[in-house]
Amino acid sequence: MTAAHPPPHFTLDQLVVLEAIDRHGSFVGAARALHRVPSAVTYAVTRLEEAVGVPLFTRTAHQARLTPAGQRVLEESRAVLEHARRLDRVAQSLKAGWEPVLSVVIDGVHPLEPVMRAVTSFNALGVPTRVRIHVEYQSGVAARFDSDAADLMLMLEFDGTGAWEAVALPDLPMDLLVAPTHPLASAGEVDRDALRAHVELVVRDSAPAFVETPRPSWFGCSQVVLLADFHSKLTAIRAGAGFGWLPRWMAAPHLESGALVRVPFPGGDTWTYRPHIVSRRDLPLGRAGQAFLGALLAELRVESYPAP
């Protein structure tokens, strides 16, 4: 068991007095600035010197100068007072209705750059709310949203449940791709049976209860390699380890350079998701949630969030 830290021997008020003396050049000047009588300032300094155990000033008939120890204590005092003032600002902001923490869950198939730009815009507001971004995949997004009681999530599909508020985002197309050195790249049109003879690369669902059952976007290949994220999947496809779906925002530069090619599958080499930003109908967003949502929608080029 960790021993409790003893309380400090000084008070914030004593540090305020010390800082005021340095700022205004004398005990009298500090007393005037703090609206106190000079004896109150002298008393505060005496008690502070008793607390630290060394003289902080050399006193003459006309002035008081900081000792080297006093200068060092003053430096630390400024740091302590800055933290105290920051705490006061945080407390005032929380009192004004800003949430302490804002939790956002994002499906990792979304580009993270606009999300991070929204975080930057939100942080520029200077509010005390800390933003937590969690990246999950498929049903793991909703699972994390529920388990963490998160405030917002970006999910791939929205089923219209009455428990959630949602706004549609622009469609997110996925392309079926392979490396140009892979046999599928030169096989001509291939049907589903032909695809099943090759290794399929899949980003695994991150839900804790995930079971490796086929999804509508899977082809039922006998060999399926499960990967942790789409960056790993991109690397695997480019290395010729198999074929699979990639979000177009990620795949586009590699298609343009010829590092990736489309799989010639007549059944469709494009899969389109219709993502949504979702919040809870029964727990409206607070000031921070609304501000972050506005910043996020602006980055994703969605003009407004529908009223509840």
Steps between C-alpha positions, in 0.01 A plus 500: 500500500643837399562738788305825494698810407519754784328833430725793402617730776419814305176646361412632155433838659859518623623429148270770363655747742854395404423544132338839564808626687722404209260650245450832680849538645423534870287383789307828487440470126378141543269605784354777285445264203342232720288754692653402831679678779881468489505301824287228337755467222785484748317235699441285188869516408608413854274196504631392157859531622410286800342243270801465269753538781727760339495880466343615174594869531790704630342799670650846540346820625377594156449180299479122493692296244444137411771266619620230255272259687216751468558528126482122467182482705352778287569301181317196637224722637426633154463146368268403787289813454471442126369148567260636761370764260464238229299287741281800572441551127416131457257515792329807356469335158357180651256713697398661171394160365804365314537123539820371665546231232358446152522144369479434126509156333597480132499215254857475377390481138431875519787738422637630829642824362168695507433363849836627621437838339174514695693420819741784421213745441331390821819532707542853369187595699708472816237309696587241767338204324737217411418321175551124484499341155453122485549312171305177460372294205151394388282384792784587736405865451152463649631262766754761616240777475278307742765362735671838546177703494672708231353825370541460123585231249573485129355173379477344155128433489205631702192285546268783605459388861294738710759509779751696290517828312694483174608713209606343172848564368618480139517146363821311566590278201719193535694352209590134448875505439806289445868554425590505128728199559217289646349230271156667520636814335552320167225238520237695312147501640471268797185366663447432869622142473825619344550754780451232762815328381707794628581650838252763618630782721255630759516756782355321799198622690629646828195412712597293806242237402617482139457160339675428171182461299482625142369852436308619191822651363694173538535254214513179703860416419647198674802708594424827678767714665362723776680831550481761775449811284483631145858623494613142564256383234640747247851371569386139462321566169796690358726211601287260296380304803141496376211717385250710690295816544664835572336838555541710188648796691787271599529306175480791251870599490606136469256444214632808325860385536420146387603347833147359526247391237132412516395139513301432177194363678178541295293478818631840599842633594351781711329474837339815639437579866268777616661618823331708770597705802291374790416631848250393765142619482448458876825677596536823299847629430637765734686814402821314416316231307312756292816701435701195397217369286482834320875493437481140378210564266677804360804285422282230344315768302160440654326830558282431806385244752124434497307615802384228740 
